[in-house]
Amino acid sequence: APKVDSGATAVGVRIRRELDAERKARLTAERALRETRAECARAWEQVKSAEEDAARAAATARKRGEEKSSLERELEIAYERCSRAESLGRDLRREGAALASDARR
């Protein structure tokens, strides 16, 4: 049997252990990287969802603002019509009173 150099065997064992340790470290780092990427993807989806929610809320607020402006304008128009009707009513009462006074003469 050939003689085995115990020093060479020890070096081979140490190199194998170091390679195993490096492989395990690399696998651990790759797993951590995959998990981090998955967390980033989830966080990005949450950001996109929050942005979409904010855009919908802003659109709703704009729409409500436009509806409010429209209602305020309708209210102004109704108030103007009411004021004109009251004024016309006063004018008609005055004319009616004047006609009644003329009729009594």
Stockholm file with secondary structure:
# STOCKHOLM 1.0

chainA/1-105         APKVDSGATAVGVRIRRELDAERKARLTAERALRETRAECARAWEQVKSAEEDAARAAATARKRGEEKSSLERELEIAYERCSRAESLGRDLRREGAALASDARR
#=GR chainA/1-105 SS CCCCCHHHHHHHHHHHHHHHHHHHHHHHHHHHHHHHHHHHHHHHHHHHHHHHHHHHHHHHHHHHHHHHHHHHHHHHHHHHHHHHHHHHHHHHHHHHHHHHHHHHC
#=GC SS_cons         CCCCCHHHHHHHHHHHHHHHHHHHHHHHHHHHHHHHHHHHHHHHHHHHHHHHHHHHHHHHHHHHHHHHHHHHHHHHHHHHHHHHHHHHHHHHHHHHHHHHHHHHC
//
